[in-house]
């Protein structure tokens, strides 16, 4: 679609949004670009990507909350205490927080059940949400791999339900679910007290209970509407914003929840509404320059022009990011099931050439997967012998050897449809051609489609480009959560290594941060130098344009909290 049609389409979206805002001040609406393609999932049990999580955290805040500036864990929907042995977490939930929905007929956020009474968020709602996320028939990776192993009985619940036969009767499945859930140590003490017993202690677990898959969920809505429960006509939430409109593939709008009283950590919003439009990067930038978007990422191809523009240059800002961009292999698929092929692909790359020629934003090349600013992360400069260095001469010699043996065959490189992704793919392809690798073909998919494609080893191509962003600031979030073999069937890498598993398991239990760092350094070596399951490429930064009339914080996380933003035109 050309930029003019995108412009006209966005104008129509904004007219609709201002209609939703109604009597409120329409100048206090933030419009941003969430990227081309629809939001993958608003269901907290199923979301895995940044854009989905951006909205989920505004609709359903967790028990705890990650401070986007300091990365400290803070109260969210609850305060908490921990037993002396670090195993029992007792959460005291904010009382009388109503479940709400947007009423389009009245243009207001409302909170009433079938009898006309408000329904409040309870400990039972949080338990329901966690159990649903840990059910592999419903929950995605975060519920089944990140959450369930930490709770007594959680891993057993996930395993039991993962083995349910497709032809099992509803009665048998219900009985199995009830029996397995009864042994999960999530105990509702009263309406506003929730007690969770851990299977093992760790200092970062409080962060996990603040993540989206552990939020309260409305059982009555889900059971009545199934997979459609997150559509605007059905959904109920309780956070600082409520969902008012979702035009799939075009835009999504959340409005101020006037029934959210606010806390110190999650204040009542200053904005009346936030609309995320779904545009390709260059089209979004054109609409920003036309005054239709207030906050936008800057495509790599436009950085020089933006920097040198008298107005845009003042609105442009580069800030530290929270993601690692990496190239992942399907190591079960020929020819990338041969570690020598993976090595040639990895050593034939030139990271700095991509940074200088495409990104132009000063980001750092990555040779370890876990970002160096995470707790206990090994810094690549401290362990130079553990990395796989770039070496095009060695890579070219390896390619000749592989060709002589008849090992090499056509490979698909999968990436997203953004212009920046296309530029990087073309640059990589040229670097591989320089070492004799002439059989790597580029394929592009919209991000939500790509997530499905890379989800299993059966559908994942030979290699793909993607990023992992921190959910909590500990190396465990990268090296265990993504790459431990308990998640083997989730990401489609085909990576499994017993020593790696043992190292990241030991690091979870270890309290000495320097010992943890040594364990992670060895784990990184296995990952990037020996097995070469993936190739870390870049530590991200945020390249953003924000209108001068927008007041906002600049946090480290990839999902800012919109309740701290305001628009003052």
Secondary structure, 3 states (H helix, E strand, C coil): CCHHHHHHHHHHHHHHHHHHHCCCCHHHEEEEECCCCCCCCCCCCCCCCHHHHHHHHHHCCCCEEECCCCCCEEECCEEEEECCCCCEEEEEECCCCECEEEECCCCEEECCCCCCCCCECCHHHHHHHHHHHHCCCCCCHHHHHHHHHHECCHHHHHHHHHCCCCCCCHHHHHHHHHHHHHCCCEEEEECCEEEEEECCCCCCHHHHCCCHHHCCCCHHHHHHHHHHHHCCCCCCECCCEEEEEEECCCEEEEEECCCCCCCCCCCCCCCCEEEEECCCHHHHHHHHHCCCCCEEECCHHHHHHHHHCCCHHHHEEEEEEEEEEEEEECCCCCCCCCHHHHHHHHHCCCHHHHHHHHHCCCCEECCCCCCCCCECCCCHHHCHHHCCCCCHHHHHHHHHHHHHHCCCCCEEEEEECCHHHHHHHHHHHHHHHHCCCCCEEEEEECHHHHHHHCCCCCCCCCEEEEEEECCCCECHHHHCCCCCHHHHHHHCCCCCCHHHHHHHHHHHHCCCHHHHHHHHHHHHHHHHHHCCCEEEEEEEEEEEEECCCEECCCCCCCCCCHHHCEECC
